[in-house]
Amino acid sequence: DSSPTPTPGSAGATSDRPSVPAIQDAVCAVAGLSRDQLLSSSRAVAVTRARHLAMYLTRELTALSLAEIARCFDRDHSTVLHAIRRVENALDPASPLHRELADARTLLTPGATR
């Protein structure tokens, strides 16, 4: 796919990078949420934390811009920037967020079994 605009099913995916839906699914699996919950307008702590984590991973693991990530999550680019900063500031190695991030990365690793 040589188009510069990501399609919903392959957003940001390349042979060595996961797609946005794959990242969303991995975070949902770790957080115990559905993708509908993740993409909802809910501000519940568990949902917001998972959404922030998914946005952070999407920025880290894909070549998408903030605006492209925002479209994948039906949010504004400033919301994505806020989410990334929140995760970066909370990433203490002993934190539950750090563990969830590691678990989601494991699920995204090619050949990972879970």
Order of alpha helices (4+ residues) and beta strands (2+ residues): alpha-alpha-alpha-alpha-alpha-alpha
